[in-house]
């Protein structure tokens, strides 16, 4: 959790290599700081060029899980806006 904000600092190759670890931690604790930062990063700085469609699909699924399980209502504006932005950026490549 101490490095929860470093995703945007990673090179594209490192981002692809390390994003699974952040996603795993976010699933383990969907209301924790890593999950919060994953949603922010996937929404604000989507580095999706190096991901396969299958990987993009999993990323969208993880974002949906975080939003559903983070303790805030699904209709909470931050949850709704974050998920909409993530789906807009990542879901087309997941198709």
N, C-alpha and C positions, 0 to 999 in steps of 0.2 A: 504494500500500500504506500510505502514511502516514495515510490517512483511513479505515482499515478498520473502525473501530468507530463511525462516525457514523450508520449507518443508523437506529438507534432515535431519533435526535435530529431526524430529518427530519419535516416536516409530511406529512400524508397525500398531498397532491398532489406534493410533492417526492419522496416515497418511490416513488410510481408512476413518476415521470419518471426517477429515478436508479437504481432497482433493476436495470434492464437492464445498466448499466455495471458494477455489482458482480457480477452473474451472469456477464458476459463475462470479467471478470478472474478469477473463480473457476474458470471452465472452462479458461482459459489456464494457471492454476497451482493445480490442485486440492489441493495440499498446502501452499499458502501461507496467509498470515494473512487475506487477504480471504475465501478459501474457508471458513476456520474461522469467521470472523465471520458470513458469510452463513448457514451452518448454524445458528449460535447464534440469530441474529435471526429466521430463518424458523421456528425451533422455539419460541422464547420470546416473541416479540412479533409474531405473524402479523397484518399489516395488510392483509388480503385483500379488504376490502369494495369497493375501487375497481378490482379486477382482473376481467377477463373470464374465462370458463371456459377459453378457449384459453390465456390468459396463465398461469393457475393450473396448467394441464397442463404448460406449458414449465418453470415454476418447480419442479414436482415432478420432472420429468425432469432438470433441472440438479442438484437435490439428490441424486438417485440417481447421477448421473455423479460428482459430487464424492466421495460415499461410496465408490464403486467404485474411484476413481482416486487417493485421497488418501494412499495408502501404508500405511494401516492395514487389517487384515483386515476383511472385511464383517461378521463376527460379533463384532468388537470392541464392547464394551458402549456406548461413546460413539457409535460409528457407528450401531449398531442402534437405540439409543434416539432419537438425533437424527432418523434417517430415519423411524422409526415416528411420532414426534410431528409431523414435517412432513407426512407422508402423511395423518395423521389430520386436521390442520388444513386443508390445501390441496387434497387429492384430492377431497373431496366436491364442492367448487365446480368442479373440473376435469371432473367427469362430465357 
